[in-house]
Amino acid sequence: MRLSSLLRPVGAAAVAVALLTVAPIAAGAAPGGRPGKPGPRPTPTPTSTIAPLVSGGTVSPPTISAGQLATQTITLSGPAPVGGIWVSLYVDVVYATFVGSQVYVPQGRNSVSFPIRLSAYVEQTQVRTLYAQAPGQGLVAAGTVTVVPADPSVQGVKDLRFDRRVVVEGQTVTGTVELTAPAMAGGLNVNLSPNSAYGGVRVSVPQLVVVPEGATKVSFTAPVYGDGEPNEGNPSASLGATRDSAPVAAVPSAFAVGPGFVRVGSTVTGVVGIGTAPNPDGARVALSVGLAGVNVPATVDIPAGSPGAVFPIIGAADLSPAAIGTLTATWNGQTTTRSFVTGY
């Protein structure tokens, strides 16, 4: 029978199969064309792989004091595939300073360990569950940790301070946190808050600072943002039941005075600024107010090199709420005014 007659019914697909079947034998031929031992069959390459999922996790030590370092370990259901795998992290744990919102598990590994620091602002014992998820997976509990408040008789925040009282908005200040005792082994984190409730000024402090083991102080930098009017912010540092705050005022680049609110029966901080104008020898600014029951000093001195200064604005106890007044500042032949409203 002729070969062409055999090929006609089965078609080209059958020929291709036949050729693939013969190929491994030909590959096993000895040098010189002599027949040799057949080579081993190649291991089939899988057409798809199933990525592992998060199966659980632990935290060590399982109980810590507020501000203390802990180590979390996340376990996968199997080894990480080629290229590794990213696992997302969820809980009120301050991961960002250390590993971000995700952690990478290298290829071939089925677990990963990394440092975590929980919020230092804990006033009563809390048990927190940490969650994680691999791509395509829902949240999975990946460890629990018990956090007890820091004992203020043993450790606490002693002081928060900044190197400048008044800055031009957009500039940066340097802050320092001081503890009442040296930091424990592994260091101690202290929570920071911008506390922008004082107005449009925000001192953009980091979420936390870490005081190194054995030290009592740590410094950090923070940009100061404003809304174009003189005002102040009051950032704070906290560790459990102990905290401290320190105000920072911001002024615009031009001569201005503020703020736009006066409290009935209380004192608020007024801010006057000459902005980016040179001030090598200091400056004296005259102040006046246009509403009975509101008092300010006649003058305020701006220190040499500073873009502004603060002063008290006192609202009388019998001051009507929702009244409107005007604050006026005069300096170097210039006059600036700011309307304000009274309230509680």
TAHULIN-V979436 format. One record per pair of residues at least 6 apart in sequence whose C-alpha atoms are under 8 Angstrom apart, sorted by the first residue. I is the first residue (numbers start at 1). J is the second residue. D is the distance in whole Angstrom. If there is no record, write none. Layout:
i=I j=J d=D
i=I j=J d=D
This chain:
i=7 j=15 d=8
i=24 j=38 d=7
i=24 j=39 d=7
i=24 j=41 d=7
i=25 j=38 d=6
i=25 j=39 d=7
i=27 j=38 d=8
i=27 j=39 d=7
i=28 j=35 d=8
i=28 j=36 d=6
i=28 j=37 d=6
i=28 j=38 d=4
i=28 j=39 d=5
i=29 j=35 d=5
i=29 j=36 d=4
i=29 j=37 d=7
i=29 j=38 d=7
i=30 j=36 d=4
i=30 j=37 d=8
i=51 j=80 d=7
i=51 j=81 d=6
i=52 j=76 d=6
i=52 j=77 d=5
i=52 j=78 d=5
i=52 j=79 d=7
i=52 j=80 d=6
i=52 j=81 d=8
i=52 j=134 d=8
i=53 j=76 d=5
i=53 j=77 d=5
i=53 j=78 d=7
i=53 j=133 d=7
i=53 j=134 d=5
i=53 j=135 d=8
i=53 j=137 d=7
i=54 j=74 d=7
i=54 j=75 d=6
i=54 j=76 d=4
i=54 j=77 d=6
i=54 j=87 d=8
i=54 j=132 d=7
i=54 j=133 d=6
i=54 j=134 d=6
i=54 j=140 d=7
i=54 j=142 d=8
i=55 j=74 d=8
i=55 j=75 d=6
i=55 j=76 d=5
i=55 j=77 d=5
i=55 j=140 d=7
i=55 j=142 d=8
i=56 j=74 d=6
i=56 j=75 d=5
i=56 j=76 d=7
i=56 j=140 d=7
i=56 j=141 d=6
i=56 j=142 d=4
i=56 j=143 d=7
i=57 j=72 d=7
i=57 j=73 d=5
i=57 j=74 d=4
i=57 j=75 d=5
i=57 j=141 d=7
i=57 j=142 d=4
i=57 j=143 d=5
i=58 j=72 d=6
i=58 j=73 d=5
i=58 j=74 d=7
i=58 j=142 d=6
i=58 j=143 d=4
i=58 j=144 d=7
i=59 j=70 d=7
i=59 j=71 d=6
i=59 j=72 d=4
i=59 j=73 d=6
i=59 j=143 d=6
i=59 j=144 d=6
i=59 j=145 d=6
i=60 j=70 d=6
i=60 j=71 d=5
i=60 j=72 d=6
i=61 j=70 d=6
i=61 j=71 d=7
i=61 j=145 d=8
i=62 j=144 d=7
i=62 j=145 d=5
i=62 j=146 d=6
i=63 j=145 d=6
i=63 j=146 d=5
i=63 j=147 d=6
i=63 j=148 d=8
i=64 j=70 d=7
i=64 j=145 d=8
i=64 j=146 d=6
i=64 j=147 d=5
i=64 j=148 d=6
i=65 j=147 d=6
i=65 j=148 d=5
i=65 j=149 d=6
i=65 j=150 d=6
i=66 j=118 d=7
i=66 j=119 d=7
i=66 j=120 d=5
i=66 j=121 d=7
i=66 j=122 d=6
i=66 j=147 d=6
i=66 j=148 d=6
i=66 j=149 d=5
i=66 j=150 d=5
i=66 j=239 d=7
i=66 j=240 d=7
i=67 j=117 d=7
i=67 j=118 d=7
i=67 j=119 d=7
i=67 j=120 d=4
i=67 j=121 d=8
i=67 j=150 d=8
i=67 j=188 d=5
i=67 j=189 d=5
i=67 j=190 d=6
i=67 j=239 d=7
i=68 j=117 d=6
i=68 j=118 d=8
i=68 j=120 d=8
i=68 j=184 d=8
i=68 j=186 d=8
i=68 j=187 d=7
i=68 j=188 d=5
i=68 j=189 d=7
i=69 j=115 d=7
i=69 j=116 d=6
i=69 j=117 d=5
i=69 j=118 d=8
i=69 j=186 d=6
i=69 j=187 d=7
i=69 j=188 d=7
i=69 j=189 d=8
i=70 j=115 d=6
i=70 j=116 d=5
i=70 j=117 d=6
i=71 j=113 d=7
i=71 j=114 d=6
i=71 j=115 d=5
i=71 j=116 d=6
i=72 j=113 d=6
i=72 j=114 d=6
i=72 j=115 d=6
i=72 j=116 d=7
i=72 j=143 d=7
i=73 j=111 d=7
i=73 j=112 d=6
i=73 j=113 d=4
i=73 j=114 d=7
i=73 j=142 d=8
i=73 j=143 d=8
i=74 j=111 d=5
i=74 j=112 d=6
i=74 j=113 d=7
i=74 j=132 d=8
i=74 j=142 d=6
i=75 j=110 d=6
i=75 j=111 d=4
i=75 j=112 d=7
i=75 j=142 d=8
i=76 j=110 d=5
i=76 j=111 d=6
i=77 j=110 d=7
i=78 j=109 d=8
i=78 j=110 d=5
i=79 j=107 d=7
i=79 j=108 d=5
i=79 j=109 d=5
i=79 j=110 d=4
i=80 j=105 d=7
i=80 j=106 d=6
i=80 j=107 d=5
i=80 j=108 d=5
i=80 j=109 d=5
i=80 j=110 d=6
i=81 j=107 d=5
i=81 j=108 d=6
i=82 j=107 d=5
i=82 j=108 d=7
i=83 j=106 d=7
i=83 j=107 d=6
i=84 j=104 d=7
i=84 j=105 d=6
i=84 j=106 d=4
i=84 j=107 d=4
i=84 j=108 d=7
i=85 j=104 d=6
i=85 j=105 d=5
i=85 j=106 d=7
i=85 j=107 d=7
i=85 j=134 d=8
i=86 j=102 d=6
i=86 j=103 d=6
i=86 j=104 d=5
i=86 j=105 d=6
i=86 j=134 d=7
i=86 j=135 d=8
i=87 j=102 d=5
i=87 j=103 d=5
i=87 j=104 d=6
i=87 j=105 d=7
i=87 j=132 d=7
i=87 j=133 d=6
i=87 j=134 d=5
i=87 j=135 d=7
i=88 j=101 d=6
i=88 j=102 d=4
i=88 j=103 d=7
i=88 j=132 d=5
i=88 j=133 d=5
i=88 j=134 d=6
i=89 j=101 d=5
i=89 j=102 d=6
i=89 j=103 d=7
i=89 j=130 d=8
i=89 j=131 d=6
i=89 j=132 d=5
i=89 j=133 d=7
i=90 j=101 d=7
i=90 j=130 d=6
i=90 j=131 d=5
i=90 j=132 d=6
i=91 j=129 d=7
i=91 j=130 d=6
i=91 j=131 d=6
i=92 j=118 d=7
i=92 j=119 d=7
i=93 j=116 d=7
i=93 j=117 d=6
i=93 j=118 d=4
i=93 j=119 d=6
i=94 j=116 d=7
i=94 j=117 d=6
i=94 j=118 d=5
i=94 j=119 d=7
i=94 j=207 d=8
i=95 j=101 d=6
i=95 j=116 d=6
i=95 j=117 d=7
i=98 j=115 d=7
i=98 j=116 d=7
i=99 j=114 d=8
i=99 j=115 d=8
i=104 j=112 d=8
i=105 j=111 d=7
i=105 j=112 d=6
i=117 j=189 d=7
i=119 j=191 d=7
i=120 j=189 d=7
i=120 j=190 d=6
i=120 j=191 d=6
i=120 j=238 d=7
i=120 j=239 d=5
i=120 j=240 d=6
i=121 j=149 d=8
i=121 j=191 d=7
i=121 j=238 d=6
i=121 j=239 d=5
i=121 j=240 d=4
i=121 j=241 d=7
i=122 j=147 d=8
i=122 j=148 d=7
i=122 j=149 d=5
i=122 j=150 d=8
i=122 j=239 d=7
i=122 j=240 d=5
i=122 j=241 d=7
i=123 j=148 d=8
i=123 j=149 d=5
i=123 j=150 d=8
i=123 j=240 d=5
i=123 j=241 d=6
i=124 j=148 d=6
i=124 j=149 d=6
i=125 j=146 d=7
i=125 j=147 d=6
i=125 j=148 d=4
i=125 j=149 d=6
i=126 j=146 d=6
i=126 j=147 d=5
i=126 j=148 d=7
i=127 j=144 d=7
i=127 j=145 d=6
i=127 j=146 d=4
i=127 j=147 d=6
i=128 j=144 d=6
i=128 j=145 d=5
i=128 j=146 d=6
i=128 j=147 d=8
i=129 j=141 d=7
i=129 j=142 d=7
i=129 j=143 d=6
i=129 j=144 d=4
i=129 j=145 d=7
i=130 j=141 d=6
i=130 j=142 d=5
i=130 j=143 d=5
i=130 j=144 d=6
i=130 j=145 d=8
i=131 j=139 d=6
i=131 j=140 d=5
i=131 j=141 d=5
i=131 j=142 d=5
i=131 j=143 d=7
i=132 j=139 d=6
i=132 j=140 d=5
i=132 j=141 d=7
i=132 j=142 d=6
i=133 j=139 d=5
i=133 j=140 d=6
i=149 j=240 d=5
i=149 j=241 d=8
i=150 j=156 d=7
i=150 j=239 d=7
i=150 j=240 d=5
i=150 j=241 d=7
i=151 j=240 d=8
i=152 j=240 d=8
i=152 j=241 d=7
i=152 j=242 d=7
i=154 j=180 d=8
i=154 j=181 d=7
i=155 j=179 d=7
i=155 j=180 d=6
i=155 j=181 d=6
i=156 j=179 d=6
i=156 j=180 d=5
i=156 j=181 d=7
i=156 j=239 d=6
i=156 j=240 d=8
i=156 j=241 d=8
i=156 j=242 d=6
i=156 j=243 d=8
i=157 j=177 d=7
i=157 j=178 d=6
i=157 j=179 d=5
i=157 j=180 d=6
i=157 j=237 d=7
i=157 j=238 d=6
i=157 j=239 d=6
i=157 j=242 d=6
i=157 j=243 d=6
i=157 j=244 d=7
i=158 j=177 d=8
i=158 j=178 d=5
i=158 j=179 d=5
i=158 j=180 d=5
i=158 j=242 d=8
i=158 j=243 d=8
i=158 j=244 d=7
i=159 j=176 d=8
i=159 j=177 d=6
i=159 j=178 d=5
i=159 j=179 d=7
i=159 j=243 d=8
i=159 j=244 d=6
i=159 j=245 d=8
i=160 j=175 d=7
i=160 j=176 d=6
i=160 j=177 d=5
i=160 j=178 d=6
i=160 j=236 d=7
i=160 j=237 d=7
i=160 j=244 d=6
i=160 j=245 d=6
i=160 j=246 d=6
i=161 j=175 d=6
i=161 j=176 d=5
i=161 j=177 d=7
i=161 j=245 d=8
i=161 j=246 d=6
i=162 j=173 d=7
i=162 j=174 d=6
i=162 j=175 d=4
i=162 j=176 d=6
i=162 j=246 d=7
i=162 j=248 d=8
i=163 j=173 d=6
i=163 j=174 d=6
i=163 j=175 d=6
i=164 j=173 d=6
i=164 j=174 d=8
i=164 j=248 d=7
i=165 j=247 d=7
i=165 j=248 d=5
i=165 j=249 d=6
i=165 j=309 d=8
i=166 j=248 d=6
i=166 j=249 d=5
i=166 j=250 d=6
i=166 j=251 d=7
i=166 j=306 d=7
i=166 j=307 d=7
i=166 j=308 d=6
i=166 j=309 d=6
i=166 j=310 d=8
i=167 j=173 d=8
i=167 j=224 d=8
i=167 j=248 d=8
i=167 j=249 d=6
i=167 j=250 d=5
i=167 j=251 d=6
i=167 j=306 d=7
i=167 j=307 d=6
i=167 j=308 d=7
i=168 j=250 d=5
i=168 j=251 d=5
i=168 j=252 d=6
i=168 j=253 d=6
i=168 j=275 d=6
i=168 j=276 d=7
i=168 j=307 d=6
i=169 j=224 d=6
i=169 j=225 d=5
i=169 j=226 d=5
i=169 j=228 d=8
i=169 j=250 d=5
i=169 j=251 d=6
i=169 j=252 d=6
i=169 j=253 d=8
i=170 j=223 d=6
i=170 j=224 d=5
i=170 j=225 d=5
i=170 j=226 d=7
i=171 j=223 d=6
i=171 j=224 d=6
i=171 j=225 d=8
i=172 j=221 d=7
i=172 j=222 d=5
i=172 j=223 d=4
i=172 j=224 d=6
i=173 j=221 d=6
i=173 j=222 d=5
i=173 j=223 d=6
i=173 j=224 d=7
i=174 j=219 d=7
i=174 j=220 d=6
i=174 j=221 d=4
i=174 j=222 d=6
i=175 j=219 d=6
i=175 j=220 d=5
i=175 j=221 d=6
i=175 j=222 d=7
i=176 j=217 d=7
i=176 j=218 d=6
i=176 j=219 d=4
i=176 j=220 d=6
i=177 j=217 d=6
i=177 j=218 d=6
i=177 j=219 d=6
i=177 j=237 d=7
i=178 j=216 d=6
i=178 j=217 d=4
i=178 j=218 d=7
i=179 j=216 d=5
i=179 j=217 d=6
i=180 j=216 d=7
i=181 j=216 d=6
i=182 j=213 d=7
i=182 j=214 d=5
i=182 j=215 d=5
i=182 j=216 d=5
i=183 j=211 d=6
i=183 j=212 d=6
i=183 j=213 d=5
i=183 j=214 d=5
i=183 j=215 d=6
i=183 j=216 d=6
i=184 j=213 d=5
i=184 j=214 d=6
i=185 j=213 d=5
i=185 j=214 d=7
i=186 j=212 d=7
i=186 j=213 d=6
i=187 j=210 d=6
i=187 j=211 d=6
i=187 j=212 d=4
i=187 j=213 d=4
i=187 j=214 d=8
i=188 j=210 d=5
i=188 j=211 d=5
i=188 j=212 d=7
i=188 j=213 d=7
i=189 j=208 d=6
i=189 j=209 d=5
i=189 j=210 d=4
i=189 j=211 d=6
i=190 j=208 d=5
i=190 j=209 d=5
i=190 j=210 d=6
i=190 j=211 d=8
i=190 j=237 d=6
i=190 j=238 d=6
i=190 j=239 d=6
i=191 j=207 d=6
i=191 j=208 d=4
i=191 j=209 d=7
i=191 j=237 d=6
i=191 j=238 d=5
i=191 j=239 d=6
i=192 j=205 d=6
i=192 j=206 d=6
i=192 j=207 d=5
i=192 j=208 d=5
i=192 j=209 d=7
i=192 j=235 d=7
i=192 j=236 d=6
i=192 j=237 d=5
i=192 j=238 d=7
i=193 j=205 d=7
i=193 j=206 d=8
i=193 j=207 d=7
i=193 j=235 d=5
i=193 j=236 d=5
i=193 j=237 d=7
i=194 j=202 d=6
i=194 j=203 d=5
i=194 j=204 d=6
i=194 j=205 d=6
i=194 j=233 d=7
i=194 j=234 d=7
i=194 j=235 d=4
i=194 j=236 d=7
i=195 j=202 d=7
i=195 j=203 d=8
i=195 j=233 d=7
i=195 j=234 d=6
i=195 j=235 d=5
i=195 j=236 d=7
i=196 j=202 d=5
i=196 j=203 d=7
i=196 j=233 d=5
i=196 j=234 d=7
i=196 j=235 d=7
i=197 j=233 d=7
i=197 j=234 d=8
i=198 j=231 d=8
i=198 j=232 d=6
i=198 j=233 d=5
i=198 j=234 d=7
i=199 j=231 d=6
i=199 j=232 d=7
i=199 j=233 d=7
i=200 j=225 d=8
i=200 j=226 d=5
i=200 j=227 d=5
i=200 j=229 d=8
i=200 j=231 d=7
i=200 j=232 d=8
i=200 j=233 d=8
i=201 j=224 d=7
i=201 j=225 d=6
i=201 j=226 d=4
i=201 j=227 d=7
i=201 j=231 d=6
i=201 j=232 d=5
i=201 j=233 d=5
i=201 j=249 d=7
i=201 j=250 d=7
i=202 j=224 d=6
i=202 j=225 d=5
i=202 j=226 d=6
i=202 j=232 d=8
i=202 j=233 d=6
i=203 j=222 d=6
i=203 j=223 d=6
i=203 j=224 d=5
i=203 j=225 d=6
i=203 j=233 d=6
i=203 j=234 d=8
i=203 j=235 d=6
i=203 j=248 d=7
i=204 j=222 d=5
i=204 j=223 d=6
i=204 j=224 d=6
i=204 j=225 d=7
i=205 j=221 d=7
i=205 j=222 d=5
i=205 j=223 d=8
i=205 j=235 d=8
i=206 j=222 d=7
i=209 j=218 d=7
i=209 j=220 d=7
i=210 j=218 d=7
i=211 j=217 d=6
i=211 j=218 d=5
i=212 j=218 d=8
i=224 j=250 d=7
i=225 j=250 d=7
i=226 j=250 d=6
i=226 j=251 d=7
i=226 j=252 d=8
i=228 j=251 d=7
i=228 j=252 d=5
i=229 j=251 d=6
i=229 j=252 d=6
i=229 j=256 d=7
i=229 j=257 d=7
i=229 j=258 d=6
i=229 j=259 d=7
i=230 j=249 d=7
i=230 j=250 d=6
i=230 j=251 d=4
i=230 j=252 d=7
i=230 j=256 d=7
i=230 j=257 d=6
i=230 j=258 d=5
i=230 j=259 d=6
i=230 j=270 d=8
i=230 j=271 d=5
i=230 j=272 d=6
i=230 j=273 d=7
i=231 j=249 d=6
i=231 j=250 d=6
i=231 j=251 d=7
i=231 j=258 d=6
i=231 j=259 d=5
i=231 j=269 d=8
i=231 j=270 d=7
i=231 j=271 d=6
i=232 j=247 d=6
i=232 j=248 d=5
i=232 j=249 d=4
i=232 j=250 d=6
i=232 j=269 d=8
i=232 j=271 d=8
i=233 j=247 d=6
i=233 j=248 d=6
i=233 j=249 d=6
i=234 j=245 d=6
i=234 j=246 d=6
i=234 j=247 d=4
i=234 j=248 d=6
i=235 j=245 d=6
i=235 j=246 d=6
i=235 j=247 d=6
i=235 j=248 d=8
i=236 j=243 d=7
i=236 j=244 d=6
i=236 j=245 d=4
i=236 j=246 d=7
i=237 j=243 d=5
i=237 j=244 d=6
i=237 j=245 d=6
i=238 j=244 d=7
i=249 j=271 d=7
i=249 j=310 d=8
i=251 j=271 d=8
i=251 j=272 d=7
i=251 j=273 d=5
i=251 j=274 d=8
i=251 j=275 d=6
i=251 j=307 d=7
i=251 j=308 d=7
i=252 j=273 d=7
i=252 j=275 d=6
i=253 j=274 d=7
i=253 j=275 d=4
i=253 j=276 d=5
i=253 j=277 d=8
i=254 j=273 d=7
i=254 j=274 d=6
i=254 j=275 d=5
i=254 j=276 d=7
i=254 j=277 d=8
i=255 j=272 d=8
i=255 j=273 d=6
i=255 j=274 d=4
i=255 j=275 d=6
i=255 j=336 d=7
i=256 j=272 d=6
i=256 j=273 d=5
i=256 j=274 d=7
i=256 j=275 d=8
i=256 j=329 d=8
i=256 j=336 d=6
i=256 j=337 d=7
i=256 j=338 d=8
i=257 j=270 d=8
i=257 j=271 d=6
i=257 j=272 d=4
i=257 j=273 d=6
i=257 j=327 d=7
i=257 j=328 d=7
i=257 j=329 d=7
i=257 j=336 d=7
i=257 j=337 d=7
i=257 j=338 d=6
i=258 j=270 d=6
i=258 j=271 d=5
i=258 j=272 d=6
i=258 j=327 d=7
i=258 j=338 d=6
i=259 j=269 d=8
i=259 j=270 d=6
i=259 j=271 d=7
i=259 j=338 d=8
i=259 j=340 d=7
i=260 j=338 d=7
i=260 j=339 d=6
i=260 j=340 d=4
i=260 j=341 d=6
i=261 j=340 d=5
i=261 j=341 d=5
i=261 j=342 d=6
i=261 j=343 d=7
i=262 j=268 d=6
i=262 j=294 d=8
i=262 j=313 d=7
i=262 j=314 d=8
i=262 j=315 d=6
i=262 j=340 d=7
i=262 j=341 d=6
i=262 j=342 d=5
i=262 j=343 d=6
i=263 j=314 d=8
i=263 j=315 d=6
i=263 j=342 d=6
i=263 j=343 d=5
i=263 j=344 d=5
i=264 j=315 d=5
i=264 j=316 d=6
i=264 j=317 d=6
i=264 j=318 d=7
i=264 j=319 d=6
i=264 j=320 d=7
i=264 j=321 d=7
i=264 j=342 d=6
i=264 j=343 d=6
i=264 j=344 d=5
i=265 j=314 d=8
i=265 j=315 d=5
i=265 j=316 d=5
i=265 j=317 d=4
i=265 j=318 d=7
i=265 j=319 d=7
i=266 j=314 d=6
i=266 j=315 d=5
i=266 j=316 d=7
i=266 j=317 d=7
i=267 j=312 d=6
i=267 j=313 d=6
i=267 j=314 d=4
i=267 j=315 d=6
i=268 j=312 d=6
i=268 j=313 d=5
i=268 j=314 d=7
i=269 j=310 d=6
i=269 j=311 d=6
i=269 j=312 d=5
i=269 j=313 d=6
i=270 j=310 d=5
i=270 j=311 d=5
i=270 j=312 d=6
i=270 j=313 d=6
i=271 j=308 d=7
i=271 j=309 d=6
i=271 j=310 d=4
i=271 j=311 d=6
i=272 j=308 d=5
i=272 j=309 d=6
i=272 j=310 d=6
i=272 j=329 d=8
i=273 j=307 d=6
i=273 j=308 d=4
i=273 j=309 d=7
i=274 j=307 d=5
i=274 j=308 d=6
i=275 j=307 d=5
i=275 j=308 d=7
i=276 j=307 d=6
i=277 j=307 d=7
i=278 j=305 d=8
i=279 j=304 d=6
i=279 j=305 d=5
i=279 j=306 d=7
i=279 j=307 d=7
i=280 j=304 d=5
i=280 j=305 d=5
i=281 j=303 d=8
i=281 j=304 d=5
i=281 j=305 d=7
i=282 j=301 d=7
i=282 j=302 d=5
i=282 j=303 d=5
i=282 j=304 d=4
i=282 j=305 d=7
i=282 j=306 d=8
i=283 j=301 d=6
i=283 j=302 d=5
i=283 j=303 d=7
i=283 j=304 d=7
i=283 j=331 d=8
i=284 j=299 d=7
i=284 j=300 d=6
i=284 j=301 d=4
i=284 j=302 d=6
i=284 j=331 d=7
i=285 j=299 d=5
i=285 j=300 d=5
i=285 j=301 d=6
i=285 j=302 d=8
i=285 j=329 d=6
i=285 j=330 d=6
i=285 j=331 d=5
i=286 j=298 d=6
i=286 j=299 d=4
i=286 j=300 d=7
i=286 j=329 d=6
i=286 j=330 d=5
i=286 j=331 d=7
i=287 j=296 d=7
i=287 j=297 d=7
i=287 j=298 d=5
i=287 j=299 d=5
i=287 j=300 d=7
i=287 j=327 d=7
i=287 j=328 d=6
i=287 j=329 d=5
i=287 j=330 d=7
i=288 j=296 d=7
i=288 j=297 d=8
i=288 j=298 d=6
i=288 j=327 d=6
i=288 j=328 d=5
i=288 j=329 d=7
i=289 j=295 d=7
i=289 j=296 d=7
i=289 j=325 d=7
i=289 j=326 d=6
i=289 j=327 d=5
i=289 j=328 d=6
i=290 j=325 d=6
i=290 j=326 d=5
i=290 j=327 d=6
i=291 j=324 d=8
i=291 j=325 d=5
i=291 j=326 d=7
i=293 j=315 d=6
i=293 j=316 d=5
i=293 j=318 d=8
i=293 j=319 d=6
i=294 j=313 d=7
i=294 j=314 d=6
i=294 j=315 d=5
i=294 j=316 d=6
i=294 j=319 d=8
i=295 j=313 d=6
i=295 j=314 d=5
i=295 j=315 d=7
i=296 j=311 d=8
i=296 j=312 d=6
i=296 j=313 d=5
i=296 j=314 d=7
i=297 j=311 d=7
i=297 j=312 d=7
i=300 j=309 d=7
i=300 j=310 d=8
i=300 j=311 d=7
i=301 j=309 d=7
i=302 j=308 d=6
i=302 j=309 d=5
i=303 j=309 d=7
i=319 j=342 d=8
i=320 j=342 d=7
i=320 j=343 d=8
i=321 j=341 d=8
i=321 j=342 d=5
i=321 j=343 d=5
i=321 j=344 d=7
i=322 j=341 d=6
i=322 j=342 d=5
i=322 j=343 d=6
i=323 j=341 d=6
i=323 j=342 d=5
i=323 j=343 d=8
i=324 j=339 d=7
i=324 j=340 d=6
i=324 j=341 d=5
i=324 j=342 d=7
i=325 j=339 d=6
i=325 j=340 d=5
i=325 j=341 d=6
i=326 j=337 d=7
i=326 j=338 d=6
i=326 j=339 d=4
i=326 j=340 d=6
i=327 j=337 d=6
i=327 j=338 d=5
i=327 j=339 d=6
i=327 j=340 d=7
i=328 j=335 d=7
i=328 j=336 d=6
i=328 j=337 d=4
i=328 j=338 d=7
i=329 j=335 d=6
i=329 j=336 d=5
i=329 j=337 d=6
i=330 j=336 d=7
